[in-house]
Amino acid sequence: MTDRTLSPAAQAVLDAYNAGFIRPVAVHHKPRIAAALRAAVNQCKIDWNCHPNYPETESVIIVSDLLAIAAELEGTND
């Protein structure tokens, strides 16, 4: 079962979560998955103070992507 309202990245996270179950987990688990992503981000040791003359580091980009996926999962109401 695919949730068509999600981006491919968020859908991949939801699919990976559901892979551990015999049948797909209800939509109300999305905030729990988002909380797990946010907790993982909180454990990342990165410097958020990027200088305007330097591009963002890969770690900042990855963490930003994870936070975006978490926000998307939290904001999807099916």
HELIX and SHEET records of a PDB file:
HELIX    1   1 PRO A    8  ASN A   18  1                                  11    
HELIX    2   2 VAL A   27  HIS A   29  5                                   3    
HELIX    3   3 LYS A   30  ASN A   42  1                                  13    
HELIX    4   4 GLU A   58  GLY A   75  1                                  18    
END                                                                             
